[in-house]
């Protein structure tokens, strides 16, 4: 699954917050178990952003019940129409992106 449009998820604001947190904690060291050793772990803001995006996708429902109900009603009433040009265009676009 490709995530191409994340504007509605407020990802830019999240990325800015994460970058701020990283810059505050960057360079902090964690004392090792042996006393003299220190380890430093630095995660990029992009990795934190990807983690948050994954969480958002995981929490989203796989089936949008409102959309399904609308289509089912249209099909039952015989008013559902498919724009074949639009479907073909989407299929070609998806195939070219892969």
Beta strands, then each sheet from edge to edge (+ up, - down):
strand 1: 30-31
strand 2: 38-39
sheet 1: 1+ 2-
end
